[in-house]
Amino acid sequence: MSIIGVGIDVAEIDRFEAALKRTPGLAERLFLRSELLLPTGERRGSASLAARFAAKEALAKALGAPAGLLWTDAEVFVEDSGRPRLRVTGTVAAKAAELGVRSWHVSLSHDAGVASAVVVAEG
Ligand SMILES: CC(C)(COP(=O)(O)OP(=O)(O)OC[C@H]1O[C@@H](n2cnc3c(N)ncnc32)[C@H](O)[C@@H]1OP(=O)(O)O)[C@@H](O)C(=O)NCCC(=O)NCCS
């Protein structure tokens, strides 16, 4: 086991929500349907979405922020316990494989108007 990379990011929740409202198609460019919707079918709240955006930025930093990563090639999903996990496909999975990443660790937080995430890439 070895740590290949670590990434951190913060996002201002109100600013992020305003960007999503202002920019048609942005939510779909950043997120999978499974991230946008809760299991009940309701839309996920803006604090949780901002944290998921921060997780994708943190993931990119953990890989050294290479060009060409697609936002929707990283998915934050939630275990039954409520613990968030990362799943990667396509461009992100290819870069991760190139660097020898075999598993991901993610932690999210949101409070006081700010959402944040930390990601660890393990080889
Ligand atoms: C490089 C990038 C991560 C910077 O993020 P940002 O939101 O503009 O800026 P932040 O304030 O969050 O982070 C800045 C820090 O990122 C770090 N950073 C810059 N380039 C980096 C790299 N290639 N790898 C890792 N960290 C990097 C630096 O430490 C910088 O701080 P510093 O300037 O004080 O040294 C961003 O421009 C980027 O490329 N994002 C990835 C987009 C992407 O790939 N999305 C799909 C993901 S699935």
PDBQT file of the ligand as one rigid body, heavy atoms in Angstrom, charges set to zero:
ROOT
HETATM    1  C1  LIG A 201      -5.251  23.033 -10.865  1.00  0.00    +0.000 C 
HETATM    2  C2  LIG A 201      -6.641  23.221 -10.237  1.00  0.00    +0.000 C 
HETATM    3  C3  LIG A 201      -6.993  21.979  -9.448  1.00  0.00    +0.000 C 
HETATM    4  C4  LIG A 201      -6.598  24.433  -9.310  1.00  0.00    +0.000 C 
HETATM    5  O1  LIG A 201      -7.841  24.533  -8.655  1.00  0.00    +0.000 OA
HETATM    6  P1  LIG A 201      -8.496  25.972  -8.316  1.00  0.00    +0.000 P 
HETATM    7  O2  LIG A 201      -9.876  25.742  -7.802  1.00  0.00    +0.000 OA
HETATM    8  O3  LIG A 201      -8.297  26.882  -9.474  1.00  0.00    +0.000 OA
HETATM    9  O4  LIG A 201      -7.622  26.546  -7.185  1.00  0.00    +0.000 OA
HETATM   10  P2  LIG A 201      -7.520  26.163  -5.634  1.00  0.00    +0.000 P 
HETATM   11  O5  LIG A 201      -7.423  27.430  -4.889  1.00  0.00    +0.000 OA
HETATM   12  O6  LIG A 201      -8.564  25.168  -5.223  1.00  0.00    +0.000 OA
HETATM   13  O7  LIG A 201      -6.143  25.395  -5.569  1.00  0.00    +0.000 OA
HETATM   14  C5  LIG A 201      -4.960  26.084  -5.792  1.00  0.00    +0.000 C 
HETATM   15  C6  LIG A 201      -3.853  25.127  -5.457  1.00  0.00    +0.000 C 
HETATM   16  O8  LIG A 201      -3.916  23.988  -6.345  1.00  0.00    +0.000 OA
HETATM   17  C7  LIG A 201      -2.608  23.419  -6.303  1.00  0.00    +0.000 C 
HETATM   18  N1  LIG A 201      -2.265  22.934  -7.630  1.00  0.00    +0.000 N 
HETATM   19  C8  LIG A 201      -1.949  23.661  -8.725  1.00  0.00    +0.000 A 
HETATM   20  N2  LIG A 201      -1.631  22.836  -9.743  1.00  0.00    +0.000 NA
HETATM   21  C9  LIG A 201      -1.734  21.588  -9.266  1.00  0.00    +0.000 A 
HETATM   22  C10 LIG A 201      -1.499  20.302  -9.835  1.00  0.00    +0.000 A 
HETATM   23  N3  LIG A 201      -1.138  20.161 -11.115  1.00  0.00    +0.000 N 
HETATM   24  N4  LIG A 201      -1.706  19.233  -9.056  1.00  0.00    +0.000 NA
HETATM   25  C11 LIG A 201      -2.094  19.337  -7.785  1.00  0.00    +0.000 A 
HETATM   26  N5  LIG A 201      -2.307  20.541  -7.180  1.00  0.00    +0.000 NA
HETATM   27  C12 LIG A 201      -2.128  21.642  -7.925  1.00  0.00    +0.000 A 
HETATM   28  C13 LIG A 201      -1.632  24.509  -5.890  1.00  0.00    +0.000 C 
HETATM   29  O9  LIG A 201      -1.049  24.152  -4.677  1.00  0.00    +0.000 OA
HETATM   30  C14 LIG A 201      -2.518  25.727  -5.714  1.00  0.00    +0.000 C 
HETATM   31  O10 LIG A 201      -2.161  26.541  -4.625  1.00  0.00    +0.000 OA
HETATM   32  P3  LIG A 201      -0.890  27.551  -4.755  1.00  0.00    +0.000 P 
HETATM   33  O11 LIG A 201      -1.131  28.291  -6.018  1.00  0.00    +0.000 OA
HETATM   34  O12 LIG A 201      -0.964  28.392  -3.536  1.00  0.00    +0.000 OA
HETATM   35  O13 LIG A 201       0.311  26.656  -4.795  1.00  0.00    +0.000 OA
HETATM   36  C15 LIG A 201      -7.739  23.481 -11.312  1.00  0.00    +0.000 C 
HETATM   37  O14 LIG A 201      -7.406  24.569 -12.109  1.00  0.00    +0.000 OA
HETATM   38  C16 LIG A 201      -7.980  22.279 -12.155  1.00  0.00    +0.000 C 
HETATM   39  O15 LIG A 201      -7.248  21.949 -13.079  1.00  0.00    +0.000 OA
HETATM   40  N6  LIG A 201      -9.077  21.568 -11.817  1.00  0.00    +0.000 N 
HETATM   41  C17 LIG A 201      -9.344  20.282 -12.335  1.00  0.00    +0.000 C 
HETATM   42  C18 LIG A 201     -10.502  20.259 -13.269  1.00  0.00    +0.000 C 
HETATM   43  C19 LIG A 201     -10.761  18.828 -13.613  1.00  0.00    +0.000 C 
HETATM   44  O16 LIG A 201      -9.895  18.092 -14.015  1.00  0.00    +0.000 OA
HETATM   45  N7  LIG A 201     -12.011  18.412 -13.430  1.00  0.00    +0.000 N 
HETATM   46  C20 LIG A 201     -12.430  17.073 -13.639  1.00  0.00    +0.000 C 
HETATM   47  C21 LIG A 201     -12.212  16.306 -12.369  1.00  0.00    +0.000 C 
HETATM   48  S1  LIG A 201     -13.055  14.756 -12.363  1.00  0.00    +0.000 SA
ENDROOT
TORSDOF 0
